Amino acid sequence: MFYRGFADETPGVRALKRDAALDGIRALAALGVWLLHVASNTGVMYGEGMYAWLLSRLGMAVPVFFLLSGLLLYRPWAKAAIEGAPRPAAGLYLWRRALRVLPVYWLVASLALWAWTPLDWTGWVVWLLLLQNYVPGLHSAEGLYQMWTLPIEMAFYLVLPLLGWALHRWAARGGNVPARLLWGIAVLPVVSVATVVAARVLEVPDLALWLPYHLVFFACGMAMAVLSVWLGGSRVIGSLAPQLLVLAFLLYAVLSTPLAGPRTLTLPTLGESMVRMTLEAAVAVLLVAPFALAPDPGSLRHRLLGNPVAAYLGRISYSFFLWHAPVITLHRQITGDPPFTGDFTSLAVVSFIVSLLLSIASYHLIEHVALTLGRRRSAPARPPEAPAPQPVAPAA
């Protein structure tokens, strides 16, 4: 979900140049989640008018995060299948994923649970192991309502080596390897559709907290990874980039209507769920494709989202995602505002500044240290030095 970019890919695969614009997209998505929670806590998104509806659909950022994970994490497997590069080492890949996600998560979750949610030791184990989505009654806690996405991310991390292996075997059977990879990946959205249908027909809404429900978004990213390796930079996508981004905004406006379901926690109908999933997948693809499939550092879009400030915010976006909800909760407890009331501007300004400062600290003191440890662990061994040449006796 918050992968650091091409330069931080799996050991055993040649490092690729990092795209700062993708960091900028990640920053934009993190800010979208924060703004959604400010709007929901103050009740602004439940007001009348299109502005309130647009705010209510900022959860669209989550599919963007899922798509980026599929794109960046599956890309080494796509390169292995298409170009014959070494396949990632599953053990080292999982080690680095754990170091990327768990240390700062443990800090934030432990502080919030200790402050607001009394749990016995089993509850602590469930939360610290990211199992809360699978235990009824434990998937939400005060100040941690955004954490439902992390067990889904972790589940994808765990199954990706198996998916990569299976797709590699399927593609190696002959024919056009990239096309076969895309056909194999196309099975994953079908799983999502089946899970959405099961969740509504069988009235099991908690299936929305499981990976199969969201596989369509990861699959879009995986397909984009295949295309980026297969085609390289696409001139067609590059020339159409402005139109694609405008279309993404227009579809987001359609998403921000009752067609995609209610704004409240009321369960959508099956039809509304399908519309919402389709529109979210389309918006995520249209937003990311111009940057992933047509990288052009000189273009206006890259300069806007790939500038140093946006790129840095993208690097600390995981910490920002973790911290913003506890900060909002603490602010509301200090002010004593009843639920769904309060000043939007005040909460936005205070929560942004405090969350940003905490994110900068936790990124440099925890995340960066953990990532450095992961790189040291995965660094290839130094080749043995060649023996010094022995003197040759002169010929008689």
C-alpha positions in Angstrom: 0.0 0.0 0.0 2.7 2.5 0.9 5.6 1.0 -1.1 8.5 3.3 -1.4 8.9 3.1 -5.1 10.9 1.4 -7.9 14.2 2.0 -6.2 13.2 -0.1 -3.2 12.1 -3.3 -5.0 12.6 -6.9 -4.0 16.1 -8.3 -3.5 17.5 -10.3 -6.4 15.9 -8.0 -9.0 17.8 -5.1 -10.6 16.7 -1.8 -8.9 14.6 0.4 -11.1 14.7 4.2 -11.2 12.3 5.6 -8.6 9.4 7.7 -10.0 8.8 10.7 -7.8 5.4 11.3 -9.4 4.1 8.0 -8.0 5.2 9.2 -4.6 3.2 12.3 -5.3 0.1 10.2 -6.1 0.6 8.4 -2.8 0.7 11.7 -1.0 -2.4 12.8 -2.7 -4.2 9.6 -1.7 -3.1 10.0 1.9 -4.3 13.5 2.1 -7.6 12.3 0.6 -8.1 9.8 3.4 -7.2 12.5 6.0 -9.7 15.0 4.5 -12.4 12.3 4.4 -12.0 11.7 8.1 -12.0 15.4 8.9 -15.2 15.8 6.9 -16.9 12.8 8.5 -15.9 13.7 12.1 -17.3 17.2 11.7 -20.4 16.1 9.8 -19.6 18.2 6.8 -19.8 15.3 4.3 -23.3 14.5 5.5 -24.6 18.0 4.4 -26.5 18.9 1.3 -25.0 19.6 -2.1 -22.3 18.2 -4.4 -19.4 19.5 -2.3 -20.5 17.2 0.6 -20.9 14.2 -1.8 -17.5 14.9 -3.3 -15.9 14.8 0.1 -17.8 11.6 1.0 -16.1 9.7 -1.8 -12.5 10.5 -0.9 -12.3 6.9 0.4 -11.5 6.4 -3.3 -7.9 6.9 -2.2 -7.9 3.3 -0.8 -8.3 1.7 -4.2 -5.4 3.9 -5.4 -3.2 2.6 -2.6 -4.2 -1.0 -3.5 -3.5 -0.4 -7.2 0.0 1.1 -6.4 0.8 -2.0 -4.3 -0.1 -4.3 -7.2 1.9 -2.2 -9.6 5.1 -1.8 -7.6 5.2 -5.1 -5.8 4.3 -7.4 -8.8 6.6 -5.6 -11.2 9.7 -7.8 -10.3 7.7 -10.9 -11.0 6.5 -9.5 -14.3 10.1 -8.7 -15.3 11.1 -12.2 -14.4 8.5 -13.7 -16.6 8.9 -11.3 -19.6 12.6 -10.5 -19.6 14.0 -13.6 -17.9 15.2 -11.7 -14.9 15.7 -13.5 -11.6 12.5 -14.1 -9.7 12.3 -12.4 -6.3 13.3 -14.3 -3.2 10.1 -14.8 -1.3 11.7 -14.9 2.1 13.6 -11.7 1.7 10.6 -10.0 0.1 8.4 -10.9 3.1 11.0 -9.8 5.5 11.2 -6.4 3.9 7.4 -6.1 3.8 7.2 -6.8 7.5 9.9 -4.2 8.2 8.1 -1.7 6.0 4.7 -2.1 7.7 4.9 -3.4 11.3 7.3 -1.2 13.4 5.5 2.1 13.1 2.1 0.4 13.0 2.9 -1.3 16.3 3.8 2.1 17.8 0.6 3.9 16.7 -1.8 1.1 17.3 -0.3 0.4 20.8 -0.6 4.0 21.9 -4.2 4.3 20.6 -5.3 0.9 22.1 -3.7 1.8 25.4 -5.4 5.2 25.5 -8.9 4.4 24.4 -9.7 0.7 23.9 -9.3 -1.7 26.9 -8.4 -5.2 25.6 -7.3 -8.5 27.1 -4.1 -10.1 25.9 -5.8 -11.9 23.1 -7.2 -8.6 21.7 -3.7 -7.2 21.8 -2.3 -10.2 19.9 -5.1 -9.9 17.3 -4.4 -6.2 16.6 -0.6 -6.4 16.7 -0.7 -9.3 14.2 -3.1 -7.4 11.9 -5.8 -10.0 12.3 -8.6 -7.6 13.5 -10.6 -7.9 10.2 -11.1 -11.6 10.8 -12.3 -11.5 14.4 -15.9 -10.3 14.8 -16.2 -7.2 17.0 -12.5 -6.3 16.9 -12.1 -4.7 13.5 -12.7 -1.2 14.8 -11.2 0.7 17.8 -11.2 4.3 18.9 -8.8 6.3 16.8 -7.9 3.4 14.6 -10.9 3.3 12.2 -8.5 3.7 9.2 -6.6 0.5 10.0 -9.1 -1.9 8.3 -7.0 -1.5 5.1 -3.8 -2.9 6.5 -4.9 -6.5 7.0 -6.0 -6.5 3.4 -2.6 -5.2 2.3 -0.8 -7.7 4.5 -2.9 -10.5 3.0 -1.9 -9.4 -0.5 1.7 -9.3 0.5 1.5 -12.9 1.8 -0.3 -14.3 -1.3 1.8 -12.3 -3.9 4.7 -14.8 -4.1 2.2 -17.6 -4.8 0.4 -15.5 -7.4 3.7 -14.6 -9.0 4.8 -18.2 -9.1 1.4 -19.4 -10.6 1.3 -16.6 -13.2 5.0 -17.4 -14.1 4.2 -21.0 -14.6 1.1 -20.2 -16.7 2.9 -17.7 -18.9 5.8 -20.1 -19.5 3.6 -22.7 -21.2 4.1 -20.9 -24.5 2.8 -18.2 -26.7 2.8 -14.5 -25.9 4.1 -14.2 -22.4 2.8 -10.7 -21.5 -0.6 -11.6 -23.0 -0.8 -14.8 -21.0 0.1 -12.9 -17.8 -2.7 -10.4 -18.5 -5.2 -13.3 -19.1 -4.1 -14.9 -15.8 -4.4 -11.6 -13.9 -7.9 -11.2 -15.4 -9.2 -14.0 -13.1 -8.7 -11.8 -10.0 -11.4 -9.3 -10.8 -13.8 -12.2 -11.3 -13.0 -13.2 -7.7 -13.8 -9.7 -6.5 -17.2 -9.7 -8.3 -18.1 -13.1 -6.9 -17.2 -11.9 -3.4 -19.3 -8.7 -3.7 -22.2 -10.8 -4.8 -21.7 -13.3 -1.9 -21.5 -10.4 0.6 -24.8 -8.9 -0.5 -26.8 -12.1 -1.3 -25.6 -14.0 1.8 -25.8 -10.8 3.9 -22.2 -11.2 5.1 -21.0 -7.5 5.0 -17.7 -8.4 6.8 -16.5 -10.0 3.5 -15.7 -6.3 2.5 -12.8 -6.5 5.0 -11.2 -9.4 3.3 -8.7 -9.4 0.4 -10.9 -11.2 -2.2 -13.4 -8.3 -2.1 -10.6 -5.9 -3.2 -8.6 -8.0 -5.6 -9.8 -6.1 -8.6 -7.8 -3.0 -7.5 -4.6 -5.0 -6.9 -5.2 -6.8 -10.3 -5.4 -3.4 -12.1 -2.0 -2.6 -10.6 -0.5 -6.0 -11.6 -1.8 -5.6 -15.1 -0.2 -2.1 -15.3 3.1 -3.7 -14.1 3.0 -6.1 -17.0 2.2 -3.4 -19.5 5.0 -1.1 -18.1 7.6 -3.9 -18.5 6.2 -5.1 -21.9 5.7 -1.7 -23.6 8.0 0.6 -21.6 6.9 4.2 -22.0 3.7 4.4 -24.1 3.5 7.4 -26.4 -0.2 6.9 -26.8 -0.8 7.1 -23.1 1.5 10.1 -22.9 -0.3 12.0 -25.6 -3.7 11.2 -24.0 -2.6 11.9 -20.4 -4.5 15.2 -20.0 -7.7 13.6 -21.3 -7.3 10.5 -19.1 -6.9 12.7 -16.0 -9.9 14.8 -16.9 -11.9 11.6 -17.5 -10.8 10.4 -14.0 -12.2 13.5 -12.5 -15.5 13.2 -14.4 -15.9 9.6 -13.3 -15.1 10.6 -9.7 -18.0 13.1 -10.0 -20.3 10.2 -11.1 -19.0 8.2 -8.2 -20.0 11.1 -5.9 -23.7 10.5 -6.6 -26.3 8.1 -5.1 -25.6 5.7 -8.0 -22.7 4.4 -6.0 -24.6 4.0 -2.8 -25.3 6.0 0.4 -22.7 8.2 2.1 -23.5 6.8 5.5 -22.6 3.3 6.9 -25.9 2.0 5.5 -25.1 -1.0 3.3 -25.4 -0.4 -0.4 -27.4 -2.7 -2.6 -25.7 -5.2 -4.9 -26.2 -2.9 -7.9 -24.7 0.1 -6.0 -21.8 -2.0 -4.9 -21.0 -3.1 -8.4 -21.3 0.5 -9.7 -19.0 1.7 -7.0 -16.4 -1.0 -7.5 -16.3 -0.4 -11.2 -16.0 3.4 -11.0 -13.3 3.2 -8.3 -11.3 0.8 -10.4 -11.7 3.1 -13.4 -10.8 6.2 -11.6 -7.7 4.6 -10.0 -6.5 3.3 -13.4 -7.0 6.6 -15.2 -5.2 8.5 -12.4 -2.1 6.2 -12.2 -1.7 5.1 -15.9 -0.3 8.4 -17.2 2.5 8.3 -14.6 3.2 4.5 -14.6 2.9 3.8 -18.4 4.1 7.1 -19.8 6.7 8.5 -17.3 7.9 11.9 -18.6 9.8 13.9 -15.9 9.6 17.0 -18.2 5.8 17.0 -18.5 3.5 19.3 -16.5 1.8 16.4 -14.7 5.1 15.0 -13.5 6.4 18.4 -12.4 3.2 18.9 -10.4 3.1 15.6 -8.6 6.8 14.8 -8.7 8.1 18.0 -7.2 10.3 17.5 -4.1 7.6 18.5 -1.6 5.0 16.1 -3.1 7.6 13.3 -3.4 8.6 13.8 0.3 5.0 13.8 1.4 4.6 10.5 -0.5 7.6 9.0 1.4 6.1 9.8 4.8 2.5 9.1 3.7 2.4 5.7 5.5 3.1 7.4 8.8 0.7 10.2 8.0 -2.0 7.6 7.3 -1.4 5.9 10.6 -1.2 9.0 12.8 -4.0 11.2 11.4 -6.9 9.3 12.9 -5.6 9.2 16.5 -4.7 12.9 16.2 -8.3 13.7 15.1 -9.7 11.6 18.0 -7.5 13.3 20.5 -8.4 16.8 19.2 -12.1 16.0 19.5 -11.8 14.7 23.0 -9.9 17.8 24.0 -12.5 20.1 22.4 -15.5 18.0 23.6 -17.3 18.3 20.3 -20.3 15.9 20.0 -20.1 13.4 17.2 -20.5 14.8 13.7 -20.1 18.4 14.8 -17.2 20.9 15.2 -15.3 23.3 13.1 -14.0 21.8 9.9 -11.3 24.3 9.4 -9.9 24.1 12.9 -9.8 20.3 13.0 -8.2 20.2 9.5 -5.5 22.7 10.4 -4.6 21.2 13.8 -4.8 17.6 12.7 -2.7 18.2 9.6 0.1 20.0 11.4 0.3 17.6 14.3 0.0 14.5 12.1 2.7 15.9 9.7 5.2 16.5 12.5 4.6 13.1 14.0 4.9 11.5 10.6 8.2 13.2 9.9 9.6 12.0 13.2 8.3 8.4 12.9 9.5 8.1 9.3 13.1 9.2 10.1 13.3 7.5 13.5 11.4 4.2 12.7 10.6 3.7 9.1 13.9 4.7 7.6 15.8 2.7 10.2 13.8 -0.4 9.5 14.1 0.0 5.7 17.9 0.4 6.1 18.0 -2.8 8.1 16.0 -4.5 5.4 18.5 -3.3 2.7 21.4 -4.5 4.8 19.8 -7.9 5.2 19.1 -8.3 1.5 22.4 -6.9 0.2 24.2 -9.5 -1.9 27.4 -11.0 -0.5 30.7 -9.6 -1.7 32.4 -11.8 -4.2 35.6 -13.3 -2.9 38.7 -11.5 -3.9 40.8 -13.1 -6.6 44.0 -14.6 -5.2 47.2 -12.7 -5.8 49.2 -13.8 -8.8 52.1 -16.1 -8.0 55.5 -15.2 -9.4 56.6 -17.4 -12.3 60.0 -18.9 -12.3 62.2 -17.8 -15.1 62.6 -20.4 -17.9 65.9 -22.3 -17.8 
